[in-house]
Amino acid sequence: RKEVEQDPGPFNVPEGATVAFNCTYSNSASQSFFWYRQDCRKEPKLLMSVYSSGNEDGRFTAQLNRASQYISLLIRDSKLSDSATYLCVVADSWGKLQFGAGTQVVVTP
Amino acid sequence: ETGVTQSPTHLIKTRGQQVTLRCSSQSGHNTVSWYQQALGQGPQFIFQYYREEENGRGNFPPRFSGLQFPNYSSELNVNALELDDSALYLCASSLRLAGDADTQYFGPGTRLTVL
C-alpha cells in the first residue's frame, strides 16, 4: 500500500466551476501536510500548507482530517491557469516528504 | 522563483556510467533533500543532508550517494547507472531550526536519460 494515495484523475472542470479532491495517508505519525502544484515537466511548487483547522488562500481551501487521515483541496472559480497536477504531500518531523502520485486537473473554456 | 538552482538541466548517459548532479540551495538554507521523479509518479525521497551530514535516507541502493558542502550546496552521485534511473532528479532546500523541518523549495530539476 502506498503511503500517500491520490485519485490520478483527470478532473475535467469547466472554467468558473468548483473542483474538490482529496488524498489519504497511512502514517499516523505524520507531522506536516502540504499541497504542491506541478506543471508539466516542471518542478513542484508549494501551493499551501494544510492545517487541522482548515485554511484558505484565495480561491483555494485545504482541510486536514487527522482522525480519518485524509487531506482535501477545493478550488473555487477555476481558471484555465489552474490546470496542473496537484501533489498531496505529508512530512515527518525531520522533513522527509512523502508524495502522492498526483491528481491531474484540466480546466476547460 | 525559489532561488534553488540545479545543474545540468538535461543529461544523457549510458548504462554502467556514473553521474554527478549539483544543487545550490536558497540563501540562508542549511538542509538539502534529493528526490527522484519517474514519469507519471510523484517524487520519491532519496536522502537529506543537514549541515553536511546525511540526515535520513529513502529506499535507494548505496550506488546513490551524496555530499553537502560548507556553503550548503550539494551533489548527488549515482554509480553504475541503470535504465530505470532515467527520471527527473529534484533537490529541495529548507531551513532547519531546533530540529523542526521547514517548508522545502524545489529547484528546476535535472532530467537524466540512461540509454
Backbone of each chain as ProteinMPNN parsed JSONL, in Angstrom:
{"seq_chain_A": "RKEVEQDPGPFNVPEGATVAFNCTYSNSASQSFFWYRQDCRKEPKLLMSVYSSGNEDGRFTAQLNRASQYISLLIRDSKLSDSATYLCVVADSWGKLQFGAGTQVVVTP", "coords_chain_A": {"N_chain_A": [[0.846, -1.191, 0.0], [0.553, 2.221, -0.86], [2.088, 5.052, 0.754], [0.971, 7.565, 0.531], [-1.979, 8.241, -1.047], [-3.661, 9.123, -4.005], [-6.388, 10.103, -6.127], [-5.824, 9.742, -9.476], [-7.119, 11.181, -11.473], [-7.94, 12.286, -14.843], [-9.479, 15.312, -13.585], [-11.867, 16.952, -15.178], [-12.759, 20.195, -15.585], [-15.083, 22.758, -15.982], [-14.347, 26.137, -16.813], [-14.579, 28.447, -14.179], [-16.025, 26.817, -12.53], [-16.269, 24.729, -9.537], [-13.958, 22.535, -8.035], [-13.08, 19.624, -6.246], [-10.909, 17.518, -4.435], [-9.25, 14.78, -2.807], [-6.774, 13.235, -0.662], [-5.377, 10.305, 0.857], [-3.477, 9.248, 3.688], [-1.071, 7.026, 5.185], [0.605, 6.997, 7.394], [0.241, 7.596, 10.633], [1.803, 9.125, 12.254], [2.621, 11.317, 10.884], [3.637, 14.709, 10.487], [3.434, 17.199, 9.173], [1.644, 18.798, 6.509], [0.936, 19.248, 3.079], [-0.053, 20.857, 0.014], [1.243, 20.654, -3.154], [1.828, 22.096, -6.352], [2.277, 20.99, -9.659], [3.403, 21.72, -12.784], [3.49, 20.565, -16.189], [6.431, 18.782, -16.739], [7.874, 20.409, -15.059], [9.242, 21.692, -11.911], [7.889, 20.766, -8.647], [5.792, 23.102, -6.967], [5.171, 24.857, -4.009], [1.884, 25.046, -3.003], [0.11, 25.38, -0.812], [0.239, 25.088, 2.766], [-1.314, 22.738, 4.996], [-3.701, 22.743, 7.525], [-5.178, 21.526, 10.569], [-7.355, 23.0, 11.332], [-8.312, 23.892, 9.023], [-7.687, 25.829, 6.144], [-7.488, 28.714, 4.067], [-6.622, 30.103, 0.945], [-7.077, 32.556, -0.979], [-8.753, 31.458, -3.753], [-8.434, 28.851, -3.048], [-8.973, 26.18, -0.834], [-7.971, 24.256, 1.882], [-8.077, 21.256, 3.782], [-7.575, 19.278, 6.679], [-7.997, 16.096, 7.994], [-7.232, 14.493, 10.677], [-8.068, 12.274, 12.129], [-9.303, 10.584, 10.288], [-7.326, 10.497, 8.501], [-7.046, 11.95, 6.071], [-6.623, 14.413, 3.485], [-7.803, 17.348, 2.002], [-8.463, 19.311, -0.96], [-9.896, 22.168, -2.294], [-10.906, 23.955, -5.083], [-12.126, 26.978, -6.04], [-14.084, 28.816, -8.471], [-12.657, 28.139, -10.902], [-9.763, 28.687, -12.893], [-8.274, 28.828, -16.175], [-5.566, 28.696, -15.871], [-5.272, 27.14, -13.652], [-4.989, 24.558, -14.409], [-3.17, 21.706, -13.929], [-1.006, 19.345, -12.22], [-1.78, 18.226, -9.034], [-0.114, 17.715, -6.118], [-0.263, 15.776, -3.288], [1.187, 15.983, -0.138], [2.912, 14.647, 2.617], [4.755, 15.069, 5.641], [7.363, 13.954, 7.837], [8.735, 14.496, 11.158], [11.342, 15.353, 10.745], [11.386, 16.271, 8.218], [11.234, 14.638, 5.962], [9.684, 14.217, 2.973], [6.736, 12.716, 1.794], [5.282, 11.942, -1.166], [2.184, 11.917, -2.925], [1.042, 10.412, -5.997], [-0.16, 12.298, -7.495], [-2.889, 14.39, -8.619], [-4.5, 15.046, -11.546], [-5.681, 18.028, -12.911], [-7.782, 19.495, -15.251], [-8.733, 22.381, -16.64], [-11.305, 23.615, -18.56], [-12.29, 25.791, -21.291]], "CA_chain_A": [[0.0, 0.0, 0.0], [1.325, 3.449, -0.917], [1.941, 5.866, 1.959], [0.057, 8.662, 0.197], [-2.75, 7.816, -2.205], [-4.499, 10.152, -4.623], [-7.081, 9.789, -7.367], [-4.994, 10.383, -10.51], [-7.913, 11.99, -12.384], [-8.066, 13.743, -14.711], [-10.709, 16.015, -13.274], [-12.133, 17.951, -16.214], [-13.551, 21.206, -14.878], [-15.369, 23.966, -16.766], [-13.867, 27.394, -16.253], [-15.529, 29.065, -13.268], [-16.633, 25.815, -11.653], [-15.544, 24.309, -8.343], [-13.492, 21.154, -8.054], [-12.513, 19.2, -4.973], [-10.354, 16.173, -4.427], [-8.531, 14.561, -1.562], [-5.82, 12.139, -0.631], [-5.282, 9.636, 2.148], [-2.112, 8.893, 4.061], [-1.103, 5.853, 6.056], [1.437, 7.157, 8.583], [-0.463, 8.44, 11.604], [2.785, 9.989, 12.922], [2.962, 12.445, 10.004], [3.607, 15.965, 11.242], [3.078, 18.372, 8.37], [0.866, 18.413, 5.338], [1.034, 20.296, 2.071], [-0.376, 20.653, -1.391], [2.15, 21.238, -4.138], [1.327, 22.097, -7.713], [3.336, 20.703, -10.609], [3.086, 21.853, -14.195], [4.134, 19.531, -17.0], [7.883, 18.798, -16.89], [8.457, 21.435, -14.202], [9.386, 21.264, -10.534], [6.734, 21.038, -7.779], [5.804, 24.398, -6.285], [4.283, 24.846, -2.861], [0.609, 25.754, -3.143], [-0.269, 25.785, 0.543], [0.29, 24.139, 3.872], [-2.649, 22.308, 5.395], [-3.836, 22.712, 8.977], [-6.384, 20.822, 11.039], [-8.469, 23.945, 11.425], [-8.695, 24.29, 7.667], [-7.14, 27.127, 5.785], [-7.922, 29.212, 2.771], [-5.717, 31.052, 0.308], [-7.782, 32.99, -2.177], [-9.756, 30.508, -4.255], [-8.047, 27.503, -2.627], [-9.258, 25.819, 0.552], [-7.417, 22.945, 2.228], [-8.58, 20.725, 5.051], [-6.908, 18.074, 7.165], [-8.741, 15.282, 8.958], [-6.23, 13.572, 11.236], [-8.712, 11.041, 12.593], [-9.528, 9.729, 9.119], [-6.069, 10.529, 7.735], [-7.16, 12.435, 4.701], [-6.385, 15.835, 3.229], [-8.603, 17.741, 0.847], [-8.209, 20.601, -1.612], [-11.02, 22.653, -3.071], [-10.597, 25.116, -5.915], [-13.34, 27.677, -6.479], [-13.963, 29.732, -9.615], [-11.475, 27.617, -11.586], [-9.181, 29.423, -14.018], [-7.522, 27.979, -17.099], [-4.211, 28.563, -15.335], [-5.263, 26.142, -12.576], [-4.688, 23.236, -14.992], [-1.875, 21.253, -13.413], [-1.1, 18.178, -11.345], [-1.725, 18.64, -7.639], [0.557, 16.671, -5.351], [-0.511, 15.733, -1.843], [2.479, 15.714, 0.485], [2.98, 14.587, 4.076], [6.134, 15.116, 6.104], [7.602, 13.568, 9.222], [9.251, 15.582, 11.985], [12.607, 15.919, 10.266], [11.234, 16.864, 6.896], [11.154, 13.71, 4.84], [8.398, 14.384, 2.305], [6.152, 11.603, 1.059], [4.393, 12.5, -2.173], [1.28, 11.116, -3.711], [1.369, 10.41, -7.428], [-0.716, 13.5, -8.092], [-4.214, 14.448, -9.231], [-4.458, 15.964, -12.686], [-6.863, 18.883, -13.098], [-7.813, 20.151, -16.551], [-9.805, 23.382, -16.692], [-11.642, 23.823, -19.97], [-13.017, 27.044, -21.542]], "C_chain_A": [[0.889, 1.253, 0.0], [1.071, 4.277, 0.329], [0.998, 7.039, 1.745], [-0.655, 8.275, -1.094], [-3.651, 8.948, -2.689], [-5.212, 9.566, -5.83], [-6.309, 10.479, -8.486], [-5.773, 11.314, -11.436], [-7.788, 11.468, -13.81], [-9.459, 14.2, -14.3], [-10.858, 17.108, -14.335], [-13.156, 18.941, -15.677], [-13.834, 22.385, -15.805], [-14.835, 25.194, -16.043], [-14.96, 28.016, -15.378], [-16.18, 28.1, -12.295], [-15.747, 25.536, -10.445], [-15.144, 22.844, -8.483], [-12.873, 20.838, -6.699], [-11.992, 17.782, -5.102], [-9.568, 16.008, -3.141], [-7.479, 13.471, -1.723], [-5.866, 11.525, 0.758], [-3.826, 9.282, 2.42], [-2.14, 7.825, 5.134], [-0.344, 6.042, 7.364], [0.781, 8.125, 9.565], [0.482, 9.377, 12.346], [3.194, 11.182, 12.056], [2.719, 13.758, 10.722], [3.066, 17.149, 10.441], [2.461, 17.911, 7.059], [0.828, 19.579, 4.358], [0.318, 19.873, 0.803], [0.67, 21.39, -2.216], [1.468, 21.165, -5.494], [2.509, 21.828, -8.636], [2.795, 20.836, -12.022], [3.935, 20.864, -14.985], [5.638, 19.785, -17.132], [8.565, 19.926, -16.103], [8.592, 20.896, -12.78], [8.108, 21.513, -9.742], [6.896, 22.405, -7.109], [4.78, 24.364, -5.162], [3.038, 25.676, -3.141], [0.171, 26.279, -1.774], [0.004, 24.67, 1.54], [-1.14, 23.826, 4.288], [-2.695, 22.156, 6.896], [-5.167, 22.071, 9.355], [-7.604, 21.731, 11.081], [-9.003, 24.336, 10.056], [-8.114, 25.648, 7.353], [-7.454, 27.436, 4.325], [-6.873, 30.181, 2.238], [-6.37, 31.447, -1.006], [-8.851, 31.984, -2.565], [-9.504, 29.07, -3.788], [-8.343, 27.303, -1.14], [-8.746, 24.411, 0.808], [-7.926, 22.533, 3.604], [-7.827, 19.453, 5.394], [-7.821, 17.376, 8.156], [-7.788, 14.227, 9.49], [-6.861, 12.238, 11.644], [-8.906, 10.056, 11.438], [-8.329, 9.704, 8.187], [-6.322, 10.858, 6.275], [-7.023, 13.946, 4.672], [-7.187, 16.184, 1.981], [-8.147, 19.089, 0.307], [-9.427, 20.943, -2.439], [-10.578, 23.903, -3.819], [-11.916, 25.722, -6.392], [-13.045, 28.543, -7.684], [-12.725, 29.37, -10.448], [-11.062, 28.482, -12.772], [-8.444, 28.443, -14.926], [-6.118, 27.698, -16.556], [-4.125, 27.6, -14.147], [-4.984, 24.736, -13.105], [-3.273, 22.83, -14.608], [-2.095, 19.908, -12.73], [-0.891, 18.647, -9.916], [-1.221, 17.467, -6.801], [0.237, 16.831, -3.867], [0.774, 15.281, -1.166], [2.339, 15.674, 1.999], [4.442, 14.516, 4.485], [6.224, 14.613, 7.534], [8.313, 14.712, 9.947], [10.575, 16.15, 11.49], [12.576, 16.267, 8.788], [11.296, 15.931, 5.718], [9.751, 13.822, 4.244], [7.991, 13.096, 1.603], [5.111, 12.19, 0.117], [3.384, 11.46, -2.649], [1.682, 11.209, -5.177], [0.743, 11.584, -8.169], [-2.109, 13.314, -8.646], [-4.159, 15.474, -10.347], [-5.784, 16.718, -12.799], [-6.728, 19.578, -14.449], [-9.006, 21.094, -16.568], [-10.053, 23.743, -18.151], [-12.451, 25.1, -20.153], [-14.517, 26.813, -21.651]], "O_chain_A": [[1.854, 1.337, 0.76], [-0.017, 4.227, 0.903], [0.305, 7.46, 2.672], [-0.013, 8.014, -2.112], [-4.307, 9.63, -1.902], [-4.708, 8.648, -6.478], [-6.154, 11.699, -8.448], [-5.174, 12.148, -12.115], [-7.545, 10.273, -13.978], [-10.467, 13.57, -14.62], [-10.078, 18.059, -14.38], [-14.284, 18.568, -15.355], [-12.897, 22.958, -16.362], [-14.869, 25.273, -14.815], [-16.119, 28.101, -15.784], [-16.821, 28.526, -11.335], [-14.627, 26.039, -10.344], [-15.909, 22.024, -8.991], [-12.223, 21.685, -6.087], [-12.575, 16.953, -5.8], [-9.256, 16.988, -2.465], [-7.33, 12.874, -2.789], [-6.334, 12.147, 1.711], [-3.046, 9.048, 1.497], [-3.098, 7.721, 5.9], [-0.607, 5.337, 8.338], [0.773, 9.335, 9.34], [0.032, 10.321, 12.997], [4.037, 11.978, 12.469], [1.747, 13.915, 11.461], [2.336, 17.988, 10.967], [2.713, 16.809, 6.572], [0.705, 20.738, 4.752], [0.11, 18.686, 0.553], [0.941, 22.573, -2.008], [0.642, 20.289, -5.747], [3.601, 22.36, -8.435], [1.848, 20.149, -12.406], [4.965, 20.389, -14.507], [6.064, 20.851, -17.574], [9.677, 20.343, -16.429], [8.126, 19.8, -12.472], [7.317, 22.379, -10.115], [8.0, 22.803, -6.737], [3.656, 23.897, -5.347], [3.127, 26.857, -3.475], [-0.1, 27.469, -1.608], [0.0, 23.486, 1.206], [-2.066, 24.571, 3.965], [-1.826, 21.513, 7.484], [-6.129, 22.07, 8.589], [-8.736, 21.287, 10.89], [-10.019, 25.023, 9.945], [-8.059, 26.521, 8.22], [-7.651, 26.55, 3.492], [-6.308, 30.977, 2.989], [-6.231, 30.757, -2.017], [-9.754, 31.697, -1.779], [-10.284, 28.172, -4.104], [-8.008, 28.144, -0.305], [-9.042, 23.485, 0.052], [-8.169, 23.373, 4.47], [-7.485, 18.657, 4.52], [-8.359, 18.013, 9.062], [-7.558, 13.2, 8.85], [-6.232, 11.188, 11.509], [-8.699, 8.852, 11.591], [-8.319, 8.972, 7.197], [-5.88, 10.151, 5.37], [-7.263, 14.649, 5.654], [-7.241, 15.409, 1.026], [-7.534, 19.891, 1.011], [-9.932, 20.113, -3.195], [-9.952, 24.795, -3.246], [-12.714, 25.064, -7.06], [-11.907, 28.957, -7.902], [-11.852, 30.21, -10.665], [-11.899, 28.946, -13.547], [-8.043, 27.362, -14.494], [-5.562, 26.617, -16.752], [-3.029, 27.281, -13.687], [-4.765, 23.817, -12.317], [-2.305, 23.522, -14.922], [-3.215, 19.4, -12.667], [0.057, 19.375, -9.622], [-1.814, 16.388, -6.78], [0.446, 17.893, -3.28], [1.381, 14.295, -1.584], [1.723, 16.558, 2.596], [5.27, 13.967, 3.759], [5.312, 14.804, 8.339], [8.468, 15.793, 9.381], [10.901, 17.301, 11.779], [13.615, 16.527, 8.18], [11.402, 16.384, 4.578], [8.756, 13.558, 4.919], [8.791, 12.468, 0.909], [4.172, 12.856, 0.554], [3.698, 10.275, -2.759], [2.556, 11.994, -5.544], [1.069, 11.84, -9.328], [-2.475, 12.225, -9.09], [-3.813, 16.634, -10.12], [-6.86, 16.121, -12.785], [-5.695, 20.174, -14.753], [-10.154, 20.654, -16.516], [-9.136, 24.124, -18.879], [-13.224, 25.466, -19.267], [-15.273, 27.761, -21.861]]}, "seq_chain_B": "ETGVTQSPTHLIKTRGQQVTLRCSSQSGHNTVSWYQQALGQGPQFIFQYYREEENGRGNFPPRFSGLQFPNYSSELNVNALELDDSALYLCASSLRLAGDADTQYFGPGTRLTVL", "coords_chain_B": {"N_chain_B": [[10.689, 33.019, -8.159], [12.391, 30.193, -6.591], [15.052, 30.382, -5.867], [16.638, 28.182, -5.771], [18.98, 26.338, -7.47], [19.873, 24.042, -10.086], [22.171, 21.849, -11.71], [23.407, 19.694, -14.324], [20.821, 20.831, -16.659], [19.731, 18.955, -18.38], [20.69, 15.599, -19.124], [22.366, 12.955, -20.711], [23.183, 9.617, -20.422], [24.899, 6.432, -20.552], [24.164, 2.99, -19.769], [25.777, 1.745, -16.856], [27.532, 3.84, -16.576], [28.669, 6.675, -14.579], [27.24, 9.408, -12.739], [27.113, 12.843, -11.776], [25.151, 15.116, -10.1], [24.234, 18.489, -9.411], [23.391, 20.912, -6.884], [22.405, 24.064, -5.792], [21.55, 25.6, -2.88], [18.862, 27.622, -1.548], [19.631, 30.91, -0.434], [20.671, 31.134, 2.927], [19.5, 28.769, 3.696], [19.934, 25.534, 5.237], [19.619, 22.89, 4.738], [19.357, 20.205, 2.488], [17.42, 18.259, 0.358], [17.038, 15.375, -1.678], [15.247, 14.121, -4.469], [13.744, 11.631, -6.538], [11.958, 11.577, -9.514], [10.054, 9.606, -11.389], [8.525, 9.168, -14.616], [5.139, 10.05, -14.597], [4.825, 9.557, -11.92], [4.861, 10.484, -8.4], [7.375, 12.497, -6.75], [10.099, 10.67, -5.265], [11.644, 10.204, -2.168], [15.124, 10.441, -1.781], [17.523, 11.049, -0.203], [18.526, 13.15, 2.589], [20.427, 15.999, 3.47], [21.85, 17.641, 6.175], [23.533, 20.267, 7.455], [25.955, 19.249, 6.37], [25.863, 16.548, 6.949], [24.495, 13.295, 6.358], [21.072, 12.93, 6.793], [19.018, 11.092, 6.914], [17.496, 8.633, 4.837], [15.991, 7.374, 1.917], [14.43, 4.549, 0.251], [16.681, 3.64, -1.477], [19.4, 2.217, -3.344], [22.903, 1.734, -2.304], [24.476, 2.757, -4.366], [23.545, 5.206, -4.925], [24.642, 8.177, -3.805], [25.679, 10.991, -1.774], [26.682, 14.421, -1.134], [27.179, 17.21, 1.03], [28.224, 20.529, 1.048], [30.294, 23.021, 2.798], [29.1, 25.476, 2.163], [26.536, 24.733, 1.946], [25.62, 23.849, -0.502], [25.017, 21.029, -2.678], [25.683, 17.67, -3.835], [24.561, 14.97, -5.86], [25.397, 11.714, -6.442], [25.412, 9.06, -8.72], [26.224, 5.803, -9.252], [27.125, 3.179, -11.594], [24.961, 3.263, -13.537], [21.566, 2.475, -14.292], [18.906, 1.525, -16.559], [16.443, 2.148, -15.401], [17.045, 4.3, -13.847], [16.527, 6.546, -15.205], [15.001, 9.604, -15.018], [13.461, 12.533, -13.504], [15.448, 14.443, -11.47], [15.23, 15.984, -8.466], [16.147, 18.621, -6.331], [15.649, 19.966, -3.103], [15.585, 22.735, -0.988], [15.761, 23.824, 2.421], [15.216, 25.465, 5.583], [16.354, 24.417, 8.57], [15.572, 24.54, 11.897], [16.267, 24.148, 15.293], [15.589, 21.445, 15.228], [13.132, 21.25, 13.942], [11.511, 20.763, 10.862], [11.343, 22.827, 8.02], [9.458, 24.454, 5.396], [9.983, 23.062, 2.181], [11.681, 24.046, -0.742], [11.772, 23.686, -4.178], [14.252, 23.05, -6.687], [14.669, 23.456, -10.309], [15.196, 20.969, -11.337], [17.002, 18.127, -12.704], [16.984, 16.468, -15.69], [17.526, 13.229, -16.289], [18.544, 10.896, -18.634], [18.997, 7.534, -19.278], [20.598, 5.441, -21.451]], "CA_chain_B": [[11.492, 31.797, -8.175], [12.772, 29.733, -5.265], [16.46, 30.61, -5.588], [17.335, 26.902, -5.789], [19.412, 26.051, -8.83], [20.41, 22.708, -10.31], [22.878, 21.665, -12.972], [22.905, 20.328, -15.537], [19.379, 20.778, -16.863], [19.489, 17.671, -19.017], [21.882, 14.761, -19.187], [22.171, 11.629, -21.294], [24.265, 8.707, -20.07], [24.647, 5.038, -20.918], [24.189, 2.042, -18.647], [27.078, 1.476, -16.277], [28.28, 5.065, -16.319], [28.455, 7.37, -13.321], [26.779, 10.769, -12.97], [27.06, 13.759, -10.626], [24.196, 16.211, -10.243], [24.571, 19.533, -8.452], [22.28, 21.731, -6.392], [22.721, 25.196, -4.933], [20.347, 25.848, -2.092], [18.445, 29.011, -1.356], [20.446, 31.613, 0.538], [20.187, 31.026, 4.3], [19.015, 27.417, 3.984], [21.001, 24.651, 5.684], [19.204, 21.5, 4.509], [19.049, 19.863, 1.1], [16.842, 16.93, 0.156], [17.036, 14.945, -3.069], [14.117, 13.293, -4.841], [13.71, 11.086, -7.895], [10.591, 11.518, -10.02], [9.876, 8.887, -12.641], [7.396, 9.659, -15.405], [3.822, 9.657, -14.117], [4.858, 9.276, -10.481], [5.271, 11.57, -7.532], [8.787, 12.41, -6.336], [10.449, 9.713, -4.227], [12.74, 10.703, -1.342], [16.379, 9.689, -1.864], [18.155, 11.335, 1.093], [18.566, 14.54, 3.03], [21.653, 16.446, 4.126], [21.695, 18.767, 7.106], [24.845, 20.683, 7.956], [26.987, 18.391, 5.779], [25.708, 15.156, 7.358], [23.273, 12.649, 5.869], [20.079, 13.034, 7.858], [17.871, 10.266, 6.556], [17.641, 8.054, 3.52], [14.856, 6.596, 1.445], [14.684, 3.188, -0.183], [17.541, 3.653, -2.663], [20.622, 1.429, -3.087], [24.107, 2.508, -1.953], [25.104, 3.427, -5.51], [23.106, 6.604, -4.831], [25.338, 8.79, -2.68], [25.614, 12.434, -1.841], [27.557, 15.267, -0.319], [26.791, 18.609, 1.205], [29.431, 21.322, 1.249], [30.139, 24.039, 3.843], [28.174, 26.533, 1.748], [25.246, 24.039, 1.912], [25.295, 23.26, -1.793], [25.002, 19.568, -2.549], [25.825, 16.819, -5.012], [24.011, 13.617, -5.877], [26.185, 10.852, -7.312], [24.827, 7.754, -8.999], [27.17, 4.909, -9.93], [26.594, 2.003, -12.281], [23.626, 3.66, -13.966], [20.638, 1.507, -14.872], [17.884, 2.173, -17.382], [15.387, 2.651, -14.519], [17.46, 5.546, -13.205], [16.031, 7.659, -16.024], [13.993, 10.303, -14.213], [13.75, 13.911, -13.126], [16.04, 14.489, -10.14], [14.885, 17.259, -7.857], [16.639, 18.916, -5.0], [14.821, 20.923, -2.382], [16.296, 23.281, 0.155], [14.928, 24.305, 3.511], [15.936, 25.921, 6.764], [16.007, 23.577, 9.698], [15.926, 25.188, 13.149], [15.871, 23.47, 16.531], [15.03, 20.135, 14.96], [11.891, 21.259, 13.178], [11.687, 20.926, 9.422], [10.588, 23.936, 7.445], [8.976, 24.217, 4.044], [11.018, 22.768, 1.203], [11.545, 24.713, -2.023], [12.407, 22.843, -5.173], [14.917, 23.533, -7.875], [14.009, 23.083, -11.558], [15.429, 19.56, -11.637], [17.871, 17.632, -13.769], [16.352, 15.333, -16.358], [18.543, 12.237, -16.646], [18.142, 9.785, -19.513], [20.0, 6.476, -19.35], [20.358, 4.634, -22.661]], "C_chain_B": [[12.003, 31.458, -6.784], [14.207, 30.065, -4.902], [17.261, 29.333, -5.511], [17.7, 26.598, -7.24], [20.006, 24.648, -8.913], [21.138, 22.674, -11.642], [23.332, 20.213, -13.089], [21.385, 20.249, -15.63], [18.972, 19.416, -17.419], [20.802, 16.922, -19.126], [21.52, 13.424, -19.808], [23.406, 10.794, -20.999], [23.922, 7.317, -20.59], [24.765, 4.157, -19.676], [25.61, 1.805, -18.167], [27.899, 2.719, -15.967], [27.934, 5.641, -14.938], [28.026, 8.814, -13.627], [26.821, 11.556, -11.658], [26.13, 14.91, -10.951], [24.447, 17.207, -9.111], [23.37, 20.401, -8.103], [22.844, 22.853, -5.53], [21.455, 25.594, -4.198], [20.043, 27.336, -2.007], [19.298, 29.639, -0.264], [19.836, 31.517, 1.933], [19.671, 29.652, 4.667], [20.171, 26.493, 4.321], [20.715, 23.172, 5.395], [18.866, 21.306, 3.038], [18.517, 18.431, 1.052], [16.836, 16.626, -1.331], [15.874, 13.984, -3.301], [14.278, 12.813, -6.28], [12.257, 11.016, -8.342], [10.571, 10.822, -11.371], [8.614, 9.406, -13.33], [6.08, 9.137, -14.838], [3.744, 9.344, -12.638], [5.13, 10.547, -9.7], [6.747, 11.423, -7.19], [8.981, 11.413, -5.204], [11.692, 10.216, -3.502], [13.966, 9.81, -1.477], [17.136, 9.822, -0.547], [18.131, 12.827, 1.359], [19.906, 14.814, 3.694], [21.363, 17.686, 4.946], [23.062, 19.062, 7.686], [25.917, 19.646, 7.62], [26.901, 16.923, 6.194], [24.431, 14.576, 6.743], [22.301, 12.516, 7.033], [18.833, 12.219, 7.522], [17.993, 9.82, 5.119], [16.378, 7.274, 3.169], [15.308, 5.23, 0.963], [15.454, 3.166, -1.506], [18.834, 2.915, -2.341], [21.824, 2.323, -2.831], [24.782, 3.182, -3.141], [24.582, 4.865, -5.68], [23.787, 7.196, -3.595], [25.323, 10.301, -2.839], [26.641, 13.11, -0.967], [26.857, 16.591, -0.099], [28.039, 19.367, 1.599], [29.2, 22.391, 2.299], [29.213, 25.186, 3.451], [26.754, 25.989, 1.551], [24.78, 23.636, 0.514], [25.483, 21.755, -1.686], [25.22, 18.894, -3.885], [25.102, 15.502, -4.782], [24.845, 12.822, -6.874], [25.453, 9.52, -7.491], [25.841, 6.952, -9.796], [26.417, 3.798, -10.647], [25.155, 2.234, -12.741], [22.855, 2.518, -14.613], [19.564, 2.252, -15.645], [16.796, 2.813, -16.515], [15.781, 3.909, -13.753], [17.031, 6.761, -14.013], [14.86, 8.315, -15.298], [14.363, 11.769, -14.125], [14.277, 13.89, -11.694], [15.889, 15.907, -9.602], [15.63, 17.425, -6.55], [15.737, 19.988, -4.397], [15.601, 21.441, -1.194], [15.307, 23.815, 1.183], [15.82, 24.766, 4.646], [15.445, 25.116, 7.956], [16.508, 24.258, 10.976], [15.428, 24.353, 14.302], [15.149, 22.158, 16.265], [13.759, 20.116, 14.159], [12.169, 21.515, 11.712], [10.803, 22.057, 8.916], [10.191, 23.567, 6.017], [10.141, 24.003, 3.088], [10.68, 23.437, -0.127], [12.401, 23.999, -3.054], [13.15, 23.63, -6.239], [14.228, 23.013, -9.122], [14.253, 21.642, -11.978], [16.464, 19.327, -12.724], [17.195, 16.418, -14.373], [17.442, 14.411, -16.878], [17.921, 11.146, -17.511], [19.29, 8.796, -19.574], [19.657, 5.566, -20.524], [21.066, 3.289, -22.569]], "O_chain_B": [[12.046, 32.316, -5.903], [14.554, 30.033, -3.721], [18.455, 29.379, -5.215], [16.842, 26.599, -8.122], [20.564, 24.134, -7.943], [20.772, 23.379, -12.583], [23.611, 19.567, -12.079], [20.74, 19.658, -14.764], [17.994, 18.813, -16.978], [21.877, 17.517, -19.209], [20.494, 12.831, -19.474], [24.531, 11.204, -21.287], [22.795, 7.06, -21.013], [25.38, 4.532, -18.678], [26.534, 1.681, -18.97], [28.85, 2.663, -15.188], [27.04, 5.16, -14.242], [28.407, 9.371, -14.656], [26.594, 11.008, -10.579], [26.303, 15.597, -11.958], [24.822, 16.826, -8.002], [22.463, 20.598, -8.911], [23.664, 22.613, -4.644], [20.427, 25.886, -4.808], [20.867, 28.183, -2.352], [19.648, 28.98, 0.716], [18.648, 31.779, 2.119], [19.424, 29.387, 5.844], [21.263, 26.633, 3.77], [21.5, 22.303, 5.776], [18.183, 22.127, 2.425], [19.1, 17.516, 1.635], [16.648, 17.525, -2.151], [15.556, 13.15, -2.453], [14.865, 13.494, -7.121], [11.415, 10.461, -7.636], [11.017, 11.379, -12.374], [7.75, 10.009, -12.695], [5.92, 7.935, -14.623], [2.7, 8.91, -12.151], [5.568, 11.555, -10.255], [7.309, 10.337, -7.326], [8.151, 11.313, -4.299], [12.673, 10.606, -4.135], [13.883, 8.593, -1.315], [17.366, 8.83, 0.145], [17.777, 13.64, 0.505], [20.45, 13.961, 4.394], [20.728, 18.636, 4.489], [23.673, 18.21, 8.33], [26.684, 19.225, 8.486], [27.771, 16.131, 5.832], [23.419, 15.267, 6.62], [22.662, 12.052, 8.114], [17.715, 12.636, 7.826], [18.529, 10.541, 4.278], [15.782, 6.607, 4.014], [16.432, 4.805, 1.233], [14.93, 2.724, -2.528], [19.318, 2.969, -1.21], [21.782, 3.523, -3.103], [25.586, 4.094, -2.947], [25.113, 5.637, -6.478], [23.532, 6.761, -2.473], [24.997, 10.823, -3.905], [27.357, 12.483, -0.185], [26.054, 17.037, -0.918], [28.829, 18.883, 2.409], [28.057, 22.657, 2.668], [28.601, 25.805, 4.321], [25.877, 26.694, 1.052], [23.667, 23.135, 0.356], [26.049, 21.265, -0.709], [24.971, 19.479, -4.938], [25.04, 14.992, -3.663], [24.98, 13.224, -8.03], [24.945, 8.939, -6.532], [26.266, 7.362, -10.876], [25.254, 3.513, -10.359], [24.248, 1.487, -12.374], [23.402, 1.713, -15.366], [19.331, 3.442, -15.428], [16.286, 3.884, -16.844], [14.945, 4.517, -13.085], [17.163, 7.892, -13.545], [13.857, 7.666, -15.002], [15.417, 12.197, -14.597], [13.611, 13.37, -10.799], [16.353, 16.879, -10.197], [15.733, 16.49, -5.757], [15.147, 20.802, -5.107], [16.215, 20.661, -0.467], [14.184, 24.201, 0.859], [17.02, 24.494, 4.666], [14.262, 25.14, 8.297], [17.701, 24.521, 11.125], [14.285, 23.897, 14.292], [14.215, 21.798, 16.98], [13.334, 19.046, 13.726], [12.969, 22.382, 11.363], [9.658, 22.21, 9.343], [10.55, 22.505, 5.509], [11.163, 24.683, 3.179], [9.536, 23.398, -0.58], [13.585, 23.741, -2.838], [12.738, 24.719, -6.639], [13.298, 22.213, -9.021], [13.585, 21.143, -12.883], [16.757, 20.201, -13.54], [16.871, 15.459, -13.673], [18.188, 14.765, -17.79], [16.901, 10.556, -17.155], [20.422, 9.167, -19.884], [18.569, 4.994, -20.585], [20.977, 2.48, -23.493]]}, "name": "protein", "num_of_chains": 2, "seq": "RKEVEQDPGPFNVPEGATVAFNCTYSNSASQSFFWYRQDCRKEPKLLMSVYSSGNEDGRFTAQLNRASQYISLLIRDSKLSDSATYLCVVADSWGKLQFGAGTQVVVTPETGVTQSPTHLIKTRGQQVTLRCSSQSGHNTVSWYQQALGQGPQFIFQYYREEENGRGNFPPRFSGLQFPNYSSELNVNALELDDSALYLCASSLRLAGDADTQYFGPGTRLTVL"}
